[in-house]
Amino acid sequence: MCISLADGQRSTEDVLITTVTIEIEGRKFDQELIALPNAKRNRTLLGIDFLKKSGIMLDLRKQQWFFADMPQKQFAFGEHANNQHPVDNLDVNLCTLREEEVFIAKVTPMGADKRISHRNFTVDFLIVLFGICSWVAVNGLWVELPELVNRLPEKWQLASYIVITSQIANLGPILFSAARKIWSQKVLEVPIIHASLAIVIAACVLLSIFWDSTTFILGELHSTALLILAFFLAFVDCTSSLLYLPFIANFKEQYVISYLIGSGLSGPIPGLVAMAQGVGGYTYCKNVTITNSTEFGNVTEYILEPDYPLPRFSPNVFFGILSGQMVISWIAFILLNCLHQATRERVSLIPVSRPSNPAIAENFQTSTASADFSTSIERTNSSQMNLLGAPGLPKSHYYLLLFIQGFLSTIHNGVLLSIQVSGNILILY
């Protein structure tokens, strides 16, 4: 971290970051502090950011201060604090960040009481709405499939076409990973999320209009509009797995649960809409009498034809509802970036560059070794070993686990979806 002193000198040092609870006149405030490991006998300095958060007003002429919501109760400036509680032991965790080779130091006082994490329910609600958009478009396409196969030329082969299209759309995560590698110093999540939500909303709106449009390809009718737009839906939803969680990581850790709840609702919500639509109802087989005139007279044939029940509303309305849900999620995302209540729930992570000067690095490690700080890579590996068990699986085991995961994903997301059959029940009458 680049530090500017009062005399204008600048230096780059490793620092420690901790969040402590400061109590003033019965009021408690959580404040993030930066500690200089090499500094000796320095006192804590609270700046303008703390005064804004606590609402403390200073009256320098009268040498008094007061809270903004209680101006009638004023306190005189003091030279020394009455109660000081020094922290002797600190627990430090160092975490690497992406490709920048930086550290974030998270400091927690040893033996400190765990506080109940406060959460803003407005932010919870917005994150749930944002999480719904993760897979709601593709899930909506699949739950609408029983209605689409009755009207489109591919019939039940349509499932196979959609699976192939969705697998091709996995280019999205690959391209995003490449972009993160190339532009590692830039925050790409927010603009890419805006672009992806605009794409998926446009695709849902176009689906509500052109879902039944067909063209001749190699002498056969195909639902080209549906398949092309399904590619864009899958492209965005596949990328959301890598795109949305880094954005949610900017908020306090308790809001990850809210995002996972919203992501889980991306399946039931289109399912409930499809149930209200009446998709997958009972299919009746009815007798149909056909009379044909021939040179020998009239010939009457009796055949069975399926009679598909009409849904309560068309796929046009269904995809329009999906578009509305995506618009709501986009509005929630915008509010998460602009609303003051949401910005206050973000975590202030200060990346600290690894010092290029070996002397500084050695001095930092020496000064923190006596305080039992886990600053070295060896210490980090040791903590990982305690949390995750004995490390160092053979590469063959990793390859086996990757193969099993790939096989299961292929079966679940590819084969089973492409060979599924209609669950409609035939009733003869």
C-alpha positions as CSV (number, residue, x, y, z in Angstrom):
1,M,0.0,0.0,0.0
2,C,1.4,3.4,-0.9
3,I,1.5,5.6,2.2
4,S,2.0,9.4,2.1
5,L,3.4,11.0,5.2
6,A,2.9,14.5,6.4
7,D,6.3,15.6,5.2
8,G,5.4,14.4,1.6
9,Q,7.5,11.3,1.7
10,R,5.9,8.2,0.2
11,S,6.6,4.5,0.9
12,T,5.1,1.2,-0.1
13,E,4.4,-1.2,2.8
14,D,2.4,-4.2,3.7
15,V,-0.5,-3.4,6.0
16,L,-3.0,-5.3,8.1
17,I,-6.8,-4.7,7.9
18,T,-9.2,-5.4,10.7
19,T,-12.8,-4.5,11.6
20,V,-13.3,-3.5,15.3
21,T,-16.3,-2.3,17.3
22,I,-15.9,1.3,18.6
23,E,-18.2,2.3,21.5
24,I,-18.8,6.0,22.1
25,E,-21.3,7.2,24.7
26,G,-23.2,3.9,24.5
27,R,-23.3,3.7,20.7
28,K,-21.4,1.0,18.8
29,F,-20.0,1.4,15.4
30,D,-18.1,-1.2,13.2
31,Q,-15.1,0.4,11.7
32,E,-12.4,-0.9,9.4
33,L,-8.9,0.0,10.6
34,I,-5.5,-0.3,8.9
35,A,-2.6,-1.3,11.0
36,L,1.1,-0.7,10.1
37,P,3.0,-3.8,11.4
38,N,6.3,-1.9,11.5
39,A,5.0,1.2,13.4
40,K,5.6,1.4,17.1
41,R,3.5,3.1,19.8
42,N,1.2,4.7,17.4
43,R,-2.3,5.7,18.4
44,T,-5.5,5.0,16.5
45,L,-6.7,7.7,14.1
46,L,-10.3,8.0,13.2
47,G,-10.9,10.1,10.0
48,I,-13.7,11.8,8.1
49,D,-15.2,8.4,7.1
50,F,-15.8,7.5,10.7
51,L,-17.3,10.9,11.5
52,K,-19.7,10.5,8.6
53,K,-20.7,6.9,9.6
54,S,-21.2,7.8,13.3
55,G,-22.9,11.2,12.7
56,I,-20.5,13.0,15.0
57,M,-20.3,16.8,14.6
58,L,-17.3,18.8,15.8
59,D,-17.6,22.3,17.2
60,L,-14.0,23.5,17.1
61,R,-14.7,26.9,18.5
62,K,-16.3,25.6,21.7
63,Q,-14.0,22.5,21.8
64,Q,-17.1,20.3,21.9
65,W,-18.6,17.5,19.9
66,F,-22.1,16.0,19.6
67,F,-24.2,13.5,17.6
68,A,-26.1,15.0,14.7
69,D,-29.4,13.5,15.9
70,M,-28.9,14.9,19.5
71,P,-27.3,18.4,19.1
72,Q,-28.6,19.4,22.5
73,K,-26.3,16.9,24.3
74,Q,-22.7,18.1,23.8
75,F,-19.4,16.7,25.0
76,A,-16.1,18.4,25.6
77,F,-12.9,17.3,23.8
78,G,-10.7,15.0,26.0
79,E,-7.0,14.4,26.0
80,H,-7.1,10.6,26.8
81,A,-9.7,7.9,26.5
82,N,-10.9,6.5,29.8
83,N,-11.1,2.8,28.8
84,Q,-8.5,1.4,26.5
85,H,-8.4,-2.3,25.6
86,P,-5.2,-3.3,23.8
87,V,-5.3,-6.4,21.6
88,D,-2.3,-8.5,22.1
89,N,-3.0,-11.4,19.7
90,L,-4.3,-11.0,16.2
91,D,-5.3,-13.8,13.8
92,V,-4.4,-12.9,10.2
93,N,-5.5,-14.6,7.1
94,L,-3.9,-13.7,3.7
95,C,-5.8,-14.5,0.5
96,T,-4.6,-14.2,-3.1
97,L,-6.8,-12.2,-5.5
98,R,-7.1,-13.4,-9.1
99,E,-4.1,-12.7,-11.3
100,E,-2.8,-9.5,-9.7
101,E,-0.6,-11.3,-7.1
102,V,-1.8,-9.2,-4.3
103,F,-2.9,-10.0,-0.7
104,I,-5.8,-9.0,1.4
105,A,-5.2,-9.1,5.1
106,K,-8.2,-10.0,7.3
107,V,-7.5,-9.4,11.0
108,T,-9.7,-10.8,13.8
109,P,-8.9,-10.3,17.5
110,M,-8.2,-13.6,19.1
111,G,-10.9,-14.5,21.6
112,A,-13.2,-11.7,20.5
113,D,-16.9,-12.3,20.9
114,K,-18.7,-13.2,17.7
115,R,-21.2,-10.5,16.8
116,I,-24.5,-11.2,15.2
117,S,-24.1,-10.0,11.6
118,H,-26.6,-7.2,10.8
119,R,-28.2,-7.4,7.4
120,N,-30.3,-5.0,5.4
121,F,-33.5,-6.8,4.3
122,T,-33.9,-4.4,1.3
123,V,-30.5,-5.5,0.1
124,D,-31.5,-9.2,0.8
125,F,-34.6,-8.7,-1.4
126,L,-32.7,-7.1,-4.2
127,I,-30.1,-9.8,-4.3
128,V,-32.8,-12.5,-4.3
129,L,-34.4,-10.8,-7.3
130,F,-31.0,-10.5,-9.0
131,G,-30.2,-14.1,-8.4
132,I,-33.4,-15.3,-10.0
133,C,-32.2,-14.2,-13.4
134,S,-29.2,-16.7,-13.3
135,W,-31.0,-19.6,-15.0
136,V,-34.6,-18.6,-15.3
137,A,-34.5,-18.1,-19.1
138,V,-33.2,-21.6,-19.9
139,N,-35.4,-23.2,-17.2
140,G,-38.3,-21.4,-18.7
141,L,-37.5,-22.7,-22.2
142,W,-37.4,-26.3,-20.9
143,V,-40.7,-26.2,-18.9
144,E,-42.4,-24.8,-22.0
145,L,-41.1,-27.6,-24.1
146,P,-44.3,-29.8,-23.9
147,E,-46.2,-26.9,-25.5
148,L,-43.6,-26.2,-28.1
149,V,-43.2,-29.7,-29.4
150,N,-46.9,-29.9,-30.3
151,R,-46.6,-26.8,-32.6
152,L,-43.1,-26.9,-34.0
153,P,-41.9,-29.1,-36.9
154,E,-39.1,-30.9,-34.9
155,K,-41.7,-32.4,-32.5
156,W,-39.8,-34.2,-29.7
157,Q,-36.5,-34.0,-31.5
158,L,-36.6,-30.3,-30.5
159,A,-35.1,-31.3,-27.1
160,S,-32.0,-32.7,-28.8
161,Y,-31.6,-29.5,-30.9
162,I,-31.9,-27.3,-27.7
163,V,-29.3,-29.5,-25.9
164,I,-26.8,-29.1,-28.7
165,T,-27.4,-25.4,-28.9
166,S,-26.9,-25.0,-25.1
167,Q,-23.6,-26.9,-25.2
168,I,-22.3,-24.7,-27.9
169,A,-23.3,-21.7,-25.7
170,N,-20.7,-22.8,-23.2
171,L,-18.3,-20.6,-25.2
172,G,-19.6,-17.8,-22.9
173,P,-17.7,-18.9,-19.8
174,I,-14.6,-19.6,-21.9
175,L,-14.7,-16.1,-23.4
176,F,-15.3,-14.5,-20.0
177,S,-12.3,-16.4,-18.5
178,A,-10.1,-15.2,-21.4
179,A,-11.3,-11.6,-20.9
180,R,-10.4,-11.8,-17.2
181,K,-7.0,-13.1,-18.1
182,I,-6.4,-10.3,-20.6
183,W,-7.9,-7.4,-18.6
184,S,-7.1,-8.6,-15.1
185,Q,-6.7,-5.1,-13.7
186,K,-10.2,-4.0,-14.7
187,V,-13.5,-4.7,-13.1
188,L,-15.5,-6.4,-15.8
189,E,-18.3,-7.9,-13.9
190,V,-20.7,-4.8,-13.7
191,P,-20.6,-3.8,-17.4
192,I,-20.7,-7.4,-18.6
193,I,-23.7,-8.1,-16.4
194,H,-25.5,-5.1,-17.8
195,A,-24.7,-6.3,-21.4
196,S,-25.8,-9.9,-20.6
197,L,-29.1,-8.9,-19.1
198,A,-29.8,-6.7,-22.1
199,I,-29.1,-9.6,-24.4
200,V,-31.3,-12.1,-22.5
201,I,-34.2,-9.6,-22.2
202,A,-34.0,-8.9,-25.9
203,A,-33.9,-12.6,-26.7
204,C,-37.0,-13.3,-24.5
205,V,-38.9,-10.4,-26.1
206,L,-38.0,-11.8,-29.6
207,L,-39.1,-15.3,-28.5
208,S,-42.5,-14.0,-27.5
209,I,-42.9,-12.8,-31.1
210,F,-41.0,-15.2,-33.3
211,W,-41.0,-18.5,-31.3
212,D,-43.0,-20.3,-34.0
213,S,-41.2,-18.9,-37.1
214,T,-39.7,-21.6,-39.3
215,T,-37.5,-21.7,-42.4
216,F,-36.6,-24.5,-44.9
217,I,-33.1,-25.9,-44.3
218,L,-32.0,-28.8,-46.6
219,G,-35.5,-29.3,-47.6
220,E,-36.9,-29.6,-44.1
221,L,-38.7,-27.1,-41.8
222,H,-36.8,-26.0,-38.8
223,S,-37.5,-23.6,-35.9
224,T,-34.5,-21.4,-36.7
225,A,-35.7,-18.4,-34.7
226,L,-36.3,-20.5,-31.6
227,L,-32.9,-22.2,-31.8
228,I,-30.9,-19.0,-32.5
229,L,-32.6,-17.2,-29.6
230,A,-32.2,-20.3,-27.3
231,F,-28.4,-20.0,-28.0
232,F,-28.3,-16.5,-26.6
233,L,-30.4,-17.5,-23.6
234,A,-28.0,-20.4,-22.8
235,F,-24.9,-18.2,-23.6
236,V,-25.9,-15.7,-20.9
237,D,-27.1,-18.3,-18.3
238,C,-24.0,-20.4,-18.7
239,T,-21.8,-17.3,-18.2
240,S,-23.8,-16.3,-15.1
241,S,-22.2,-19.1,-13.1
242,L,-18.8,-17.3,-13.4
243,L,-20.1,-13.7,-13.6
244,Y,-22.6,-13.2,-10.8
245,L,-20.8,-14.6,-7.8
246,P,-17.7,-12.3,-8.1
247,F,-20.2,-9.4,-8.1
248,I,-22.0,-10.8,-5.0
249,A,-18.5,-11.2,-3.3
250,N,-18.4,-7.4,-3.1
251,F,-21.1,-7.5,-0.4
252,K,-20.9,-8.9,3.1
253,E,-20.7,-12.6,3.3
254,Q,-24.2,-13.1,4.7
255,Y,-25.7,-12.0,1.4
256,V,-24.3,-15.0,-0.5
257,I,-27.1,-17.0,1.0
258,S,-29.6,-14.5,-0.5
259,Y,-28.1,-14.9,-3.9
260,L,-28.2,-18.7,-3.7
261,I,-31.9,-18.5,-2.7
262,G,-32.6,-16.4,-5.7
263,S,-30.6,-18.7,-7.9
264,G,-32.6,-21.6,-6.6
265,L,-35.9,-19.9,-7.4
266,S,-34.9,-19.6,-11.1
267,G,-36.3,-23.1,-11.5
268,P,-39.6,-23.1,-9.5
269,I,-40.8,-19.7,-10.8
270,P,-41.0,-20.6,-14.5
271,G,-42.4,-24.0,-13.4
272,L,-45.2,-22.3,-11.5
273,V,-45.9,-20.1,-14.5
274,A,-46.1,-23.2,-16.7
275,M,-48.4,-24.9,-14.3
276,A,-50.7,-21.8,-14.4
277,Q,-50.5,-22.0,-18.2
278,G,-51.7,-25.6,-18.2
279,V,-48.6,-27.1,-19.9
280,G,-48.5,-30.9,-20.0
281,G,-52.2,-31.5,-19.4
282,Y,-54.0,-34.7,-20.3
283,T,-53.9,-35.6,-24.0
284,Y,-57.1,-37.2,-25.3
285,C,-57.2,-39.6,-28.3
286,K,-60.5,-39.3,-30.1
287,N,-62.1,-41.3,-32.9
288,V,-62.2,-39.5,-36.2
289,T,-64.3,-40.6,-39.1
290,I,-62.9,-39.9,-42.5
291,T,-65.0,-40.6,-45.7
292,N,-63.2,-40.9,-49.0
293,S,-64.8,-41.1,-52.4
294,T,-63.5,-43.7,-54.8
295,E,-64.5,-45.2,-58.0
296,F,-66.1,-48.1,-56.1
297,G,-68.0,-45.7,-53.8
298,N,-67.5,-44.1,-50.5
299,V,-64.9,-45.6,-48.2
300,T,-65.2,-44.8,-44.5
301,E,-62.1,-45.0,-42.2
302,Y,-62.0,-44.7,-38.5
303,I,-58.7,-43.5,-37.0
304,L,-57.4,-42.2,-33.7
305,E,-56.0,-38.6,-33.5
306,P,-54.5,-37.0,-30.4
307,D,-56.4,-34.0,-29.1
308,Y,-54.0,-31.7,-27.2
309,P,-55.7,-29.5,-24.6
310,L,-55.3,-25.8,-25.3
311,P,-53.2,-23.9,-22.7
312,R,-54.7,-21.1,-20.7
313,F,-52.4,-18.6,-22.5
314,S,-50.0,-19.0,-25.4
315,P,-46.2,-19.3,-25.4
316,N,-46.2,-15.7,-26.5
317,V,-47.5,-14.6,-23.1
318,F,-45.2,-17.1,-21.3
319,F,-42.0,-15.7,-22.9
320,G,-43.4,-12.2,-22.2
321,I,-43.7,-13.1,-18.5
322,L,-40.1,-14.3,-18.6
323,S,-39.1,-11.0,-20.2
324,G,-40.8,-9.1,-17.3
325,Q,-39.0,-11.2,-14.7
326,M,-35.7,-10.5,-16.4
327,V,-36.5,-6.7,-16.4
328,I,-37.2,-6.9,-12.6
329,S,-33.9,-8.6,-12.1
330,W,-32.1,-6.0,-14.1
331,I,-33.7,-3.2,-12.1
332,A,-32.6,-5.0,-8.9
333,F,-29.1,-5.1,-10.2
334,I,-29.1,-1.4,-11.0
335,L,-30.4,-0.6,-7.5
336,L,-27.6,-2.8,-6.0
337,N,-25.1,-0.5,-7.7
338,C,-26.8,2.8,-7.1
339,L,-28.9,2.5,-3.9
340,H,-27.2,4.0,-0.8
341,Q,-28.5,1.2,1.4
342,A,-26.8,-1.3,-0.9
343,T,-23.5,0.5,-1.2
344,R,-23.2,0.6,2.6
345,E,-23.4,-3.2,2.7
346,R,-20.4,-3.6,0.4
347,V,-17.1,-4.9,1.8
348,S,-14.2,-2.5,1.6
349,L,-11.3,-4.7,0.4
350,I,-8.0,-3.0,0.1
351,P,-5.6,-4.9,-2.1
352,V,-2.1,-4.6,-0.8
353,S,0.7,-5.1,-3.3
354,R,3.5,-7.5,-2.5
355,P,6.6,-5.4,-1.9
356,S,9.1,-5.6,-4.7
357,N,12.0,-4.7,-2.3
358,P,13.3,-7.9,-0.6
359,A,14.4,-5.9,2.4
360,I,10.9,-4.7,3.0
361,A,9.4,-8.1,2.7
362,E,12.0,-9.6,5.0
363,N,11.5,-6.8,7.5
364,F,7.7,-7.3,7.4
365,Q,8.0,-11.1,7.9
366,T,10.5,-10.7,10.8
367,S,8.3,-8.1,12.6
368,T,5.2,-10.2,12.3
369,A,6.7,-13.6,13.2
370,S,6.8,-12.8,16.9
371,A,3.1,-11.8,16.8
372,D,2.1,-15.2,15.3
373,F,0.9,-13.7,12.0
374,S,0.4,-16.2,9.1
375,T,2.1,-14.1,6.5
376,S,4.1,-16.6,4.5
377,I,2.9,-19.0,1.8
378,E,3.9,-21.9,4.0
379,R,1.6,-20.7,6.8
380,T,-1.3,-20.3,4.4
381,N,-0.7,-23.9,3.1
382,S,-0.7,-25.0,6.8
383,S,-4.0,-23.4,7.5
384,Q,-5.5,-24.9,4.4
385,M,-4.3,-28.3,5.5
386,N,-6.0,-27.8,8.9
387,L,-9.3,-26.8,7.2
388,L,-9.3,-29.3,4.2
389,G,-7.4,-32.2,5.7
390,A,-4.3,-33.7,4.3
391,P,-3.5,-32.1,0.9
392,G,-1.6,-33.5,-2.0
393,L,-3.9,-35.9,-3.8
394,P,-2.1,-37.6,-6.7
395,K,-2.8,-36.1,-10.2
396,S,-4.5,-39.3,-11.2
397,H,-7.1,-38.8,-8.5
398,Y,-7.8,-35.2,-9.7
399,Y,-8.1,-36.5,-13.3
400,L,-10.5,-39.2,-12.1
401,L,-12.7,-36.6,-10.2
402,L,-12.7,-34.3,-13.2
403,F,-13.8,-37.2,-15.5
404,I,-16.6,-38.2,-13.1
405,Q,-17.8,-34.7,-12.9
406,G,-17.7,-34.3,-16.7
407,F,-19.5,-37.6,-17.2
408,L,-22.3,-36.7,-14.7
409,S,-22.7,-33.3,-16.3
410,T,-22.9,-34.9,-19.8
411,I,-25.6,-37.4,-18.7
412,H,-27.6,-34.8,-16.7
413,N,-27.3,-31.8,-19.0
414,G,-27.0,-33.6,-22.3
415,V,-28.3,-37.2,-22.7
416,L,-31.2,-37.2,-20.3
417,L,-32.6,-33.9,-21.6
418,S,-32.3,-35.0,-25.3
419,I,-34.0,-38.4,-24.8
420,Q,-36.8,-37.3,-22.5
421,V,-40.3,-38.2,-23.6
422,S,-43.6,-36.5,-23.0
423,G,-45.3,-37.1,-19.7
424,N,-48.7,-36.6,-21.1
425,I,-51.3,-39.3,-20.4
426,L,-53.5,-40.5,-23.2
427,I,-57.2,-41.0,-22.5
428,L,-59.4,-42.8,-25.0
429,Y,-63.0,-41.9,-25.3
